Amino acid sequence: MKKVLVAIDVSRPDGNELCIKAAQTIAKAMHASLAFLYVIEPIPGYVLGEIPEWILDKRKTDAEEELGKLAAQYGCTDKIIRTGAPATEILEHASEINADVIVLHSHDPDLSDYFLGSVASRVVRHAHCSVYVVRHAKD
């Protein structure tokens, strides 16, 4: 079965809605199913020791709750949360599920993106499949 992987960012609800709607359109045209992925970025080791364990647990629980709400709202049963560098995890998961298309949201770049590159640009450069990047129109 064909798959459309939707990279979800629970901190950007407006971008998620745009991504999911675009992914639904693509999936319908391809007769594909949707898969939702949210990646929790790791906390740097030098900070990790200072953060209480309950905060780390809450972070994952909150992400699971938000992803579950989105999946229920849009009828997606294939959802997963991974921890790591977002671009790397998106690319690895896309390969694992043999995704035909990756849909993700891109934000307006700031100065650091020009030096380091954004998640979207890394995914576009390294994906084994097509990538659809959704931009939020400026008001």
N, C-alpha and C positions, 0 to 999 in steps of 0.2 A: 504494500500500500504506500502511496506517496505521502510525504510528510512536509508540512510547513512549520518550521521552528520559529517561535515568537520569543524574542529576548525581552523579558519583562523587567522593568525597573520600578520597584514599589515606591521609590522616592519621587517618581515623575508620573503621577496619575494621568495627566493630560496626554502625555506621550504614549502611555500604554493603550489608551482608548483608540488613538489614531493607528497605532501598530496593529492592534487586534482587528480593527475594521478592515485595514488593508490586507492583513493576512487572511481574513475570512473571504474576501473577494478573490484573492489568489487561489486559496484552497478550493473554493467553489468551481473556479474555472479549470482547475487541474484534477478535480475529483479527489482531493487529498484531505488528510486529517490534520488538525492543529496539535502542536506540542508546545507547552509553555515552559520556559526556563527562567529562573531567577538566580543570579550569582551574587553571593555575599562576598564582598571584598574582605580579604584577611586584614586583621589589625597588625600593624608593625610590631615586631617583637619587643622593641624598647618601650612600647606603650602597653602591651598586653599584660605585663606583670602588675600594672597599676589599676586594671579594670576588674571589678568584682565579677566572679563567675556568673552570678545571677543576671548581670547586664548582658553578658554574652549569650546566655540561654534565652533571655527575653528578645534579643535581636533576632535569633533564629525563629522563635515562636511567632513573633510579629510578622516576619517574612512569610512563614508558612500560612498564617491566617490571611494575609493580604492576597497571596497567590491563590489560596483556596477560594476566596471570594470572587476573584476575577475568573477563575476556572469555572466556578458554578454559574456565574453571570453569563458567560459565553459558551457554556456547554462543552468545555474542554476537560477530558478525563486524563489526558497525558500531561502531567505536570511534575516538575522536579526542581529542587533547590541544590545548588552546588556551591562550594566555597573555593575561592581562588581568584586569579586575575580574570576579570570579566571576558576579555577577548579570547584568551586561551580556553577558558571553560566553554564559551559559546561554540568555538570551533571544534573542540573535542566532542562535545555533546552532539553537535550536528553530524560529525563523522560516525559516532556510535549509533545514532538512530537512522543514518543514511538519509538525512534531510535533503529535499530537493530544492528548497528555498529557505533562506534565513531572513526574517523580518525584524528590524530593530529600529529604535528611535535615535536620532542624532540631535544633540543640543547645539546651540550657537557656541562656536569654539572661543576659548579664551587664550591668553598668551601661552599657558602651559601646553595646550594642545598643539601649538605650532612646533614646540620643541620635542614633546613626547609622543604626539599622535593620539587621536581619540580612539575609543573602543570601536566605533563604527568604521573608521578608516583601517584599523588593523584587521577587522573581520573581512572587510571588502578585499583587502590585499591578499589574505591568506586562505579564504574559504575555498572548499572543493566544489561548492555549488553556487547557484545564483544568490545574490544578496539584494534585498530591497530595503533601502534606507528611507525612513519616514522623517520628514522635517516638519516642525511645527511652524506655521506661518506667523510672522511677526505682526503684532497689532499696529 
